[in-house]
Amino acid sequence: MTRYIFVTGGVVSSLGKGLAAASLASLLQARGYKVRLKKFDPYINIDPGTMNPSQHGEVFVTEDGAETDLDLGHYERFTGVSCRRTDSVSSGQIYSSVIQKERQGDYLGGTVQVVPHITNEIKSRITDGVDPDTDFVFCEIGGTIGDIEGLPFLEALRQFINENRSTSLLMHLTLVPYIAAAGELKTKPSQHSVKELLRDGIQPDILLCRCEHDLPEEARKKLALFCNIKPERVLEARDLDSIYKVPLALFNEGLDGEVLKFFHMPYEKNVDLSHWKSVVHAIENPLKAVTIGLVAKYLEVKDAYKSVIEALTHGGIANQTQVKVRWINAEDLETAENAEGLPPESLDPHLGGLDGILVPGGYGVRGVEGKIAAIRYAREKNIPFMGICLGMQLAVIESLRHKAGMPKAHSTEFGPTDVPAIALMQEWIHDDGAVKKASDQDLGGSMRLGFQACQIKPGTLAAKIYGVKSIRERHRHRYEVNKIYSEDIKKSGLYITGSGSYNDLPEIVERKDHPWFFCMQYHPEFGSRPFCPHPAFKSFISATLSTS
């Protein structure tokens, strides 16, 4: 029998619903249960693919090529369960589906309404793609209780819970703020949040309270009384200095036990959480420390690079090393004093003292020249360098410009160029068939997305890192290295050591005249886990230790 756990949030956004869901799922998984996690986002966009990272954070890509919310990254990192396209649902998808059905006459000419048509569509997505042997399905509802766009989802939730009362549980995450002037935690915002749910006909079963300080017993009893919840199901979710401490903290609060008791399932107090304890121990007891310069442009919201930061942490765990990230605005490297042609020392105020440099993926021309300057600095100073997606493309451009005598090398993404070293993809493989890029195609969902195969050349750094001849990694890009310039790239000292199985697309480039210079067209960060760090990040951090 499959049980459904719904996760909502109140008072303010960004409380950590995704982390709470992922942590609880990992605890149930440790008890031998099979879990799946889904995210329901009320925004009208079809998916986050065309949304600005400065507003929304990173776009996480699933193995089957869905562009999704970053919470799905948390789901995968904490449970190791690969998410699917059906695990990410938006209002845009819901309304598009209903309108398409109306146009096809599926509703037999009836008036199409939010209830029942939109709510029925939402309910169908709750069970869509769920394997029969799944024990727990988590459904996180994005946004905050009271948001107008979330009302259809709450109504669908109410209906689903009433129809499946014995197999449904609602966990509400809410803020219990600490008022310094009064010297106490305040429960009133949480009370109002639950009342908002009650107005929608929904009664929470568990209240998870996000707070800075210990939640006193008196506050728990007060919340239980006014929110109509058993006192033992009012639980604390304290602020922590690492997200990887959350599962153990929630276990100590007894969250997984209360869930199992609710469903009348067997509950044992002892459970093997040694894997989480080992991760926390590695984080708290590093033997070394390195500083990585992340040269980027979406610095308003650090979550724009969430998976990259977590993958660096995982690489640190594997090397018993604390990884410190220095955020470097790529545009700061484009100032007049750092203009083209000056020695790399001119960048010392920004890049000096780093153990490694990483240029992640991105789109648009803003900051590009600064990233190229950082890549040149890493190459000439022999600093370990990792380039991801756009970072790899700019590494190719930098090498052609400064090592192959082709100063006009650039990408057609940024405008016309006499040396199109990077060009728009015209054809690639997806879902076992060739996909051609049309010039008038919509931006959304039009990239090379999801798992793609890559063949690795023997005797290379790539072969040493992976230890296999063929890999599969997640992609998200429209532009590729122009193979016309393959010989020029090789002459510049940059070697293509990994290629796609179809059309021989360049996937990996590396330098032999450098301690560690490794770039990938794909996104390795999406496949990294705290228990199983991605080999590229593990090797990167190891290299920074060797050269620091």
C-alpha positions as CSV (number, residue, x, y, z in Angstrom):
1,M,0.0,0.0,0.0
2,T,1.3,3.4,-0.9
3,R,1.0,6.3,1.6
4,Y,1.1,9.9,0.7
5,I,2.8,12.6,2.7
6,F,1.9,16.2,1.7
7,V,4.3,19.0,2.8
8,T,3.1,22.6,2.9
9,G,4.6,25.8,4.3
10,G,3.3,28.9,6.0
11,V,4.2,32.4,7.3
12,V,7.2,32.9,4.9
13,S,8.8,31.2,2.0
14,S,12.2,29.5,1.9
15,L,11.6,27.7,5.2
16,G,13.0,24.5,3.9
17,K,10.0,22.4,2.8
18,G,12.2,20.5,0.3
19,L,14.9,19.8,2.8
20,A,12.3,18.6,5.4
21,A,10.7,16.3,2.9
22,A,14.0,14.9,1.6
23,S,15.2,14.4,5.2
24,L,12.1,12.6,6.3
25,A,12.2,10.5,3.1
26,S,15.8,9.5,3.9
27,L,14.9,8.4,7.4
28,L,12.0,6.2,6.1
29,Q,14.4,4.9,3.5
30,A,16.9,4.0,6.2
31,R,14.1,1.9,7.7
32,G,13.8,-0.1,4.5
33,Y,10.9,1.7,2.8
34,K,10.8,2.7,-0.8
35,V,10.2,6.4,-1.4
36,R,9.4,8.9,-4.2
37,L,9.3,12.7,-4.0
38,K,7.3,15.1,-6.1
39,K,7.2,18.9,-6.3
40,F,4.1,20.9,-7.1
41,D,4.8,24.5,-8.1
42,P,1.8,27.0,-8.4
43,Y,3.6,29.3,-10.9
44,I,2.2,29.5,-14.4
45,N,5.5,28.7,-16.2
46,I,5.5,25.3,-17.7
47,D,8.8,24.7,-16.0
48,P,11.7,26.8,-14.6
49,G,13.8,26.3,-17.8
50,T,13.3,29.9,-19.0
51,M,13.2,31.5,-15.5
52,N,16.0,33.9,-14.4
53,P,18.3,32.1,-11.9
54,S,18.5,35.4,-10.0
55,Q,14.8,35.1,-9.2
56,H,14.2,31.4,-9.0
57,G,17.6,29.8,-8.2
58,E,19.1,26.9,-10.3
59,V,17.3,24.8,-12.7
60,F,17.8,21.1,-11.8
61,V,17.8,18.6,-14.7
62,T,16.5,15.0,-14.2
63,E,17.9,12.0,-16.0
64,D,15.0,12.0,-18.4
65,G,15.5,15.6,-19.4
66,A,13.0,17.6,-17.3
67,E,14.0,21.1,-16.2
68,T,12.8,21.3,-12.6
69,D,12.9,23.2,-9.3
70,L,16.1,23.0,-7.3
71,D,14.2,21.0,-4.5
72,L,14.4,17.9,-6.8
73,G,18.2,18.2,-6.3
74,H,17.7,17.9,-2.6
75,Y,15.4,14.9,-3.1
76,E,18.1,13.1,-5.1
77,R,21.0,14.1,-2.9
78,F,19.3,12.9,0.3
79,T,17.7,9.7,-1.0
80,G,19.7,8.7,-4.1
81,V,16.4,8.1,-5.9
82,S,16.5,9.6,-9.4
83,C,13.6,11.9,-10.0
84,R,11.5,11.7,-13.2
85,R,9.7,14.1,-15.4
86,T,6.4,13.2,-13.6
87,D,7.9,14.4,-10.3
88,S,7.8,18.0,-11.3
89,V,4.4,19.6,-11.8
90,S,3.5,23.3,-12.3
91,S,0.3,25.2,-12.8
92,G,1.4,25.9,-16.3
93,Q,1.4,22.2,-17.1
94,I,-1.9,21.6,-15.4
95,Y,-3.8,24.4,-17.2
96,S,-2.1,23.5,-20.5
97,S,-3.3,19.9,-20.2
98,V,-6.8,20.9,-19.3
99,I,-7.1,23.4,-22.1
100,Q,-5.8,20.9,-24.6
101,K,-8.3,18.3,-23.4
102,E,-11.1,20.9,-23.8
103,R,-10.0,21.7,-27.4
104,Q,-10.1,18.0,-28.2
105,G,-13.6,17.7,-26.8
106,D,-12.7,15.4,-23.9
107,Y,-15.1,17.2,-21.6
108,L,-18.0,16.6,-24.0
109,G,-18.8,20.3,-24.3
110,G,-19.2,20.9,-20.6
111,T,-18.2,24.1,-18.9
112,V,-14.5,23.7,-17.8
113,Q,-13.9,25.0,-14.3
114,V,-11.3,25.0,-11.6
115,V,-13.4,22.5,-9.7
116,P,-13.5,19.8,-10.8
117,H,-11.4,19.9,-13.9
118,I,-8.2,21.7,-12.7
119,T,-8.4,19.9,-9.3
120,N,-8.9,16.5,-11.0
121,E,-5.8,17.1,-13.2
122,I,-3.8,18.0,-10.1
123,K,-5.0,14.9,-8.3
124,S,-4.0,12.7,-11.3
125,R,-0.5,14.1,-11.1
126,I,-0.2,13.0,-7.5
127,T,-0.3,9.4,-8.4
128,D,1.2,9.7,-11.9
129,G,4.4,7.7,-12.4
130,V,4.2,6.1,-8.9
131,D,5.4,2.5,-8.9
132,P,3.0,0.0,-7.2
133,D,5.7,-1.1,-4.7
134,T,6.4,2.5,-3.5
135,D,5.7,2.8,0.2
136,F,5.7,6.6,0.6
137,V,5.1,9.3,-1.9
138,F,6.1,12.9,-0.8
139,C,4.3,15.8,-2.4
140,E,5.7,19.2,-1.6
141,I,3.4,22.1,-2.4
142,G,5.5,25.2,-3.4
143,G,4.9,28.7,-2.2
144,T,3.2,29.7,1.0
145,I,-0.3,29.1,2.4
146,G,-2.4,32.1,1.5
147,D,-0.9,32.6,-2.0
148,I,-3.7,33.1,-4.5
149,E,-2.1,30.9,-7.2
150,G,-1.9,28.0,-4.7
151,L,-5.6,27.8,-4.0
152,P,-6.4,25.1,-6.7
153,F,-3.6,22.9,-5.3
154,L,-5.0,23.2,-1.7
155,E,-8.5,22.3,-2.9
156,A,-7.1,19.3,-4.8
157,L,-5.2,18.4,-1.6
158,R,-8.4,18.6,0.5
159,Q,-10.2,16.4,-1.9
160,F,-7.4,13.8,-2.2
161,I,-7.0,13.6,1.6
162,N,-10.7,13.1,2.1
163,E,-10.8,10.4,-0.5
164,N,-7.7,8.7,0.9
165,R,-7.8,9.5,4.6
166,S,-6.2,6.4,5.9
167,T,-3.2,6.7,3.5
168,S,-2.7,10.5,3.6
169,L,-0.8,12.7,6.0
170,L,-0.2,16.5,5.9
171,M,2.9,18.0,7.4
172,H,2.9,21.7,7.7
173,L,6.2,23.6,8.1
174,T,5.9,27.0,9.7
175,L,8.0,29.7,11.2
176,V,8.2,30.3,15.0
177,P,10.2,33.6,15.1
178,Y,12.3,34.7,18.0
179,I,11.6,38.3,19.1
180,A,14.8,39.5,20.8
181,A,13.2,42.5,22.5
182,A,10.7,40.1,24.2
183,G,13.3,37.4,24.6
184,E,10.9,34.6,23.5
185,L,9.6,32.7,20.6
186,K,6.2,33.7,19.2
187,T,3.6,31.1,18.1
188,K,1.0,33.5,16.7
189,P,2.2,33.5,13.1
190,S,2.0,29.7,13.1
191,Q,-1.4,29.7,14.6
192,H,-2.6,32.0,11.8
193,S,-1.0,29.9,9.2
194,V,-2.8,26.8,10.4
195,K,-6.1,28.7,10.6
196,E,-5.6,29.6,6.9
197,L,-5.3,25.9,6.1
198,L,-8.4,25.2,8.2
199,R,-10.4,27.8,6.2
200,D,-9.5,25.7,3.1
201,G,-10.8,22.6,4.9
202,I,-7.4,21.1,5.6
203,Q,-6.2,19.9,9.0
204,P,-2.5,19.4,9.5
205,D,-1.4,16.2,11.1
206,I,2.1,17.2,12.0
207,L,3.4,20.7,12.6
208,L,7.1,21.2,12.0
209,C,8.3,24.5,13.5
210,R,11.3,26.2,12.0
211,C,13.1,28.2,14.8
212,E,16.4,29.7,15.9
213,H,16.2,28.5,19.5
214,D,14.8,25.5,21.3
215,L,11.1,25.2,21.1
216,P,9.9,25.2,24.8
217,E,7.4,22.6,26.0
218,E,5.0,25.4,26.8
219,A,5.1,26.7,23.2
220,R,4.5,23.2,21.8
221,K,1.4,22.7,24.0
222,K,0.1,26.1,23.0
223,L,0.5,25.3,19.3
224,A,-1.1,21.9,19.8
225,L,-4.1,23.5,21.5
226,F,-4.7,26.2,19.0
227,C,-3.8,24.2,15.9
228,N,-5.8,21.1,16.9
229,I,-2.7,18.8,16.8
230,K,-1.4,16.3,19.2
231,P,1.4,17.7,21.3
232,E,3.8,14.9,20.4
233,R,3.3,15.9,16.7
234,V,4.4,19.5,17.2
235,L,8.1,19.2,16.4
236,E,11.1,21.4,16.2
237,A,13.2,22.2,13.1
238,R,16.1,24.2,14.4
239,D,18.4,26.3,12.2
240,L,21.6,24.3,11.5
241,D,25.0,25.1,10.0
242,S,24.8,22.3,7.4
243,I,21.8,20.8,5.6
244,Y,23.3,17.4,6.1
245,K,22.6,17.6,9.8
246,V,18.9,17.9,9.2
247,P,18.0,14.2,8.9
248,L,19.7,13.4,12.2
249,A,18.1,16.4,13.9
250,L,14.6,15.4,12.7
251,F,15.3,11.8,13.8
252,N,16.2,13.0,17.3
253,E,12.9,14.9,17.3
254,G,11.1,11.7,16.4
255,L,9.6,12.8,13.2
256,D,9.8,9.5,11.3
257,G,8.4,7.7,14.4
258,E,5.4,10.0,14.5
259,V,4.8,9.4,10.8
260,L,4.9,5.6,11.2
261,K,2.6,5.8,14.3
262,F,0.1,7.9,12.3
263,F,-0.1,5.2,9.6
264,H,-0.2,2.4,12.3
265,M,3.0,0.9,10.9
266,P,5.8,-0.9,12.8
267,Y,8.1,1.4,14.6
268,E,11.5,0.6,16.0
269,K,13.5,3.2,17.9
270,N,16.8,1.9,16.6
271,V,17.7,2.5,13.0
272,D,21.0,2.5,11.2
273,L,21.9,6.1,10.3
274,S,25.7,5.5,10.2
275,H,25.8,6.9,6.7
276,W,24.5,10.2,7.8
277,K,26.7,10.2,10.9
278,S,29.8,9.6,8.8
279,V,28.8,12.6,6.5
280,V,28.3,14.9,9.5
281,H,31.5,13.7,11.1
282,A,33.5,14.4,7.9
283,I,32.0,17.9,7.8
284,E,32.7,18.7,11.4
285,N,36.2,17.2,11.5
286,P,38.1,18.2,8.3
287,L,41.8,17.5,8.2
288,K,42.5,20.2,5.6
289,A,40.9,23.3,4.0
290,V,40.9,24.8,0.5
291,T,39.4,27.9,-1.1
292,I,37.7,27.6,-4.4
293,G,36.9,30.7,-6.5
294,L,33.5,30.4,-8.1
295,V,33.5,32.9,-11.0
296,A,29.9,33.6,-11.8
297,K,27.3,36.3,-12.5
298,Y,24.1,35.3,-10.8
299,L,25.3,36.3,-7.4
300,E,22.1,37.9,-6.1
301,V,20.8,34.4,-5.3
302,K,23.4,31.9,-4.2
303,D,20.9,29.1,-4.9
304,A,21.5,29.8,-8.6
305,Y,24.5,27.5,-8.1
306,K,23.1,25.2,-5.4
307,S,24.1,21.8,-7.0
308,V,27.6,23.1,-7.7
309,I,28.1,24.2,-4.1
310,E,26.8,20.9,-2.8
311,A,29.0,18.9,-5.2
312,L,32.1,20.9,-4.0
313,T,31.1,20.0,-0.4
314,H,30.8,16.3,-1.4
315,G,34.3,16.5,-3.0
316,G,35.5,17.9,0.3
317,I,33.8,15.1,2.3
318,A,35.6,12.5,0.1
319,N,39.0,14.2,0.8
320,Q,38.3,15.0,4.5
321,T,38.6,18.7,3.5
322,Q,36.6,21.8,4.3
323,V,35.8,23.6,1.0
324,K,35.4,27.3,1.3
325,V,33.9,29.1,-1.6
326,R,34.9,32.6,-2.6
327,W,32.2,34.2,-4.7
328,I,33.7,36.2,-7.6
329,N,31.6,38.4,-9.8
330,A,32.8,37.8,-13.3
331,E,32.0,41.4,-14.2
332,D,34.6,42.6,-11.7
333,L,37.2,40.9,-13.8
334,E,36.3,43.0,-16.9
335,T,37.4,46.4,-15.5
336,A,39.8,48.6,-17.4
337,E,42.8,47.6,-15.3
338,N,42.3,44.0,-16.2
339,A,41.9,44.6,-19.9
340,E,43.1,42.1,-22.5
341,G,46.8,41.8,-22.8
342,L,47.9,42.6,-19.3
343,P,49.8,40.0,-17.3
344,P,47.8,37.6,-15.0
345,E,49.1,39.4,-11.9
346,S,46.6,42.2,-12.7
347,L,43.9,39.8,-11.5
348,D,45.7,39.0,-8.2
349,P,43.4,41.2,-6.1
350,H,40.5,39.1,-7.2
351,L,41.9,35.7,-7.8
352,G,45.1,35.6,-5.7
353,G,45.3,33.0,-2.9
354,L,42.8,30.5,-4.5
355,D,43.5,26.8,-4.4
356,G,41.1,26.2,-7.3
357,I,39.0,28.0,-9.8
358,L,35.6,26.9,-11.2
359,V,33.5,28.5,-13.9
360,P,30.0,27.1,-13.9
361,G,27.3,27.1,-16.5
362,G,25.3,30.1,-17.5
363,Y,23.7,32.0,-20.4
364,G,24.2,35.4,-22.0
365,V,27.1,37.7,-22.7
366,R,27.2,39.5,-19.4
367,G,30.4,38.5,-17.5
368,V,31.8,36.3,-20.3
369,E,35.1,38.2,-20.8
370,G,35.6,38.2,-17.0
371,K,35.2,34.4,-17.0
372,I,37.7,34.1,-19.9
373,A,40.2,36.2,-17.9
374,A,39.8,33.9,-14.9
375,I,40.3,30.8,-17.1
376,R,43.5,32.3,-18.5
377,Y,44.6,33.2,-15.0
378,A,44.1,29.5,-13.9
379,R,45.9,28.2,-17.0
380,E,49.0,30.5,-16.7
381,K,49.2,30.3,-12.9
382,N,48.8,26.4,-12.9
383,I,45.8,26.6,-10.6
384,P,43.5,23.6,-10.8
385,F,40.5,24.6,-13.0
386,M,37.1,23.1,-13.6
387,G,34.8,24.4,-16.3
388,I,31.2,23.3,-16.6
389,C,29.0,23.7,-19.7
390,L,29.6,27.4,-20.6
391,G,32.8,27.1,-18.5
392,M,34.1,24.5,-21.0
393,Q,33.1,26.5,-24.0
394,L,34.9,29.6,-22.7
395,A,38.0,27.5,-21.9
396,V,38.0,26.5,-25.6
397,I,37.7,30.2,-26.6
398,E,40.5,31.2,-24.2
399,S,42.8,28.6,-25.5
400,L,42.2,29.5,-29.2
401,R,42.6,33.2,-28.5
402,H,45.8,33.0,-26.5
403,K,47.5,29.8,-27.5
404,A,46.4,29.3,-31.2
405,G,46.7,32.9,-32.4
406,M,42.9,33.3,-33.0
407,P,42.0,36.5,-31.1
408,K,38.5,36.7,-32.7
409,A,37.4,33.2,-31.4
410,H,34.0,33.5,-29.8
411,S,30.6,31.9,-29.5
412,T,27.7,32.7,-31.8
413,E,25.5,32.8,-28.7
414,F,26.9,36.3,-28.1
415,G,26.6,37.6,-31.7
416,P,28.3,37.3,-35.1
417,T,31.9,36.3,-35.1
418,D,34.6,35.5,-37.7
419,V,35.8,32.5,-35.7
420,P,32.6,30.7,-34.4
421,A,34.5,28.3,-32.0
422,I,31.2,27.7,-30.2
423,A,28.0,27.3,-32.4
424,L,24.3,26.5,-32.0
425,M,23.6,22.7,-32.0
426,Q,21.7,21.6,-35.1
427,E,21.2,17.9,-34.2
428,W,21.5,15.6,-31.3
429,I,20.0,12.4,-29.8
430,H,17.1,12.4,-27.4
431,D,14.7,9.6,-26.5
432,D,16.3,7.2,-28.9
433,G,15.8,9.5,-31.9
434,A,17.5,12.3,-33.7
435,V,16.4,15.8,-32.7
436,K,16.9,18.8,-35.0
437,K,17.0,22.4,-33.7
438,A,14.7,24.7,-35.7
439,S,15.6,28.3,-35.9
440,D,12.1,29.4,-34.9
441,Q,11.7,26.9,-32.1
442,D,10.6,28.1,-28.6
443,L,13.3,28.5,-26.0
444,G,11.6,26.4,-23.4
445,G,12.6,22.7,-23.4
446,S,14.5,23.2,-26.7
447,M,18.0,22.3,-25.4
448,R,19.9,19.1,-25.2
449,L,18.6,17.8,-21.9
450,G,19.0,14.9,-19.6
451,F,21.2,11.7,-19.7
452,Q,23.5,11.4,-22.7
453,A,26.3,9.0,-23.3
454,C,30.0,10.0,-23.6
455,Q,32.9,7.9,-24.7
456,I,36.2,8.5,-22.9
457,K,39.7,8.2,-24.5
458,P,42.1,5.9,-22.7
459,G,45.2,7.3,-21.0
460,T,43.6,10.7,-20.3
461,L,42.7,12.6,-17.1
462,A,39.1,11.8,-17.9
463,A,39.9,8.1,-17.9
464,K,41.7,8.4,-14.6
465,I,38.8,10.3,-13.0
466,Y,36.1,7.9,-14.1
467,G,37.9,4.6,-14.5
468,V,35.6,3.5,-17.2
469,K,35.4,3.9,-21.0
470,S,31.8,5.2,-21.2
471,I,29.7,7.4,-19.0
472,R,26.2,8.9,-19.0
473,E,25.8,12.5,-17.7
474,R,23.1,15.1,-17.6
475,H,23.1,17.9,-20.1
476,R,21.5,21.3,-20.5
477,H,22.8,23.4,-23.4
478,R,22.0,24.8,-26.8
479,Y,25.6,25.5,-28.0
480,E,28.5,23.2,-28.6
481,V,32.2,23.2,-29.5
482,N,32.5,23.7,-33.3
483,K,34.3,20.6,-34.5
484,I,35.6,22.6,-37.5
485,Y,38.2,23.9,-35.1
486,S,39.2,20.6,-33.6
487,E,42.8,20.7,-35.0
488,D,43.2,24.3,-33.8
489,I,42.0,23.4,-30.4
490,K,44.5,20.5,-30.2
491,K,47.4,22.8,-31.4
492,S,46.5,25.2,-28.6
493,G,47.2,22.4,-26.1
494,L,43.6,21.6,-25.3
495,Y,42.5,18.1,-26.0
496,I,39.1,16.6,-26.6
497,T,39.1,13.5,-24.5
498,G,35.4,12.7,-24.3
499,S,32.9,12.7,-27.1
500,G,29.2,12.0,-27.4
501,S,28.1,8.7,-28.9
502,Y,26.0,10.5,-31.5
503,N,27.5,13.0,-34.0
504,D,30.8,12.9,-32.0
505,L,29.9,16.0,-29.9
506,P,32.8,17.2,-27.8
507,E,32.0,16.5,-24.2
508,I,35.3,16.7,-22.3
509,V,38.4,18.9,-22.9
510,E,41.6,18.9,-20.8
511,R,45.1,20.1,-20.8
512,K,48.3,18.0,-20.6
513,D,50.5,21.0,-19.8
514,H,48.7,21.8,-16.5
515,P,48.4,20.1,-13.1
516,W,44.6,19.8,-13.4
517,F,42.6,21.4,-16.1
518,F,39.3,19.6,-16.8
519,C,36.1,20.9,-18.5
520,M,32.8,19.2,-19.3
521,Q,29.9,20.1,-21.6
522,Y,27.6,18.2,-19.2
523,H,26.6,19.1,-15.6
524,P,28.4,16.6,-13.2
525,E,27.0,18.5,-10.2
526,F,23.5,17.1,-10.7
527,G,24.8,13.6,-10.2
528,S,26.8,14.2,-7.0
529,R,25.7,12.8,-3.6
530,P,27.1,13.2,-0.1
531,F,27.5,9.4,0.2
532,C,28.8,9.1,-3.4
533,P,30.6,12.3,-4.5
534,H,30.9,12.8,-8.3
535,P,34.4,11.6,-9.4
536,A,35.1,14.9,-11.1
537,F,34.6,16.9,-8.0
538,K,36.4,14.4,-5.9
539,S,39.4,14.6,-8.2
540,F,39.2,18.4,-8.4
541,I,39.4,18.9,-4.6
542,S,42.2,16.3,-4.4
543,A,44.1,18.3,-7.1
544,T,43.7,21.5,-5.1
545,L,45.3,19.8,-2.1
546,S,48.2,18.6,-4.2
547,T,49.0,22.1,-5.6
548,S,48.1,24.2,-2.5
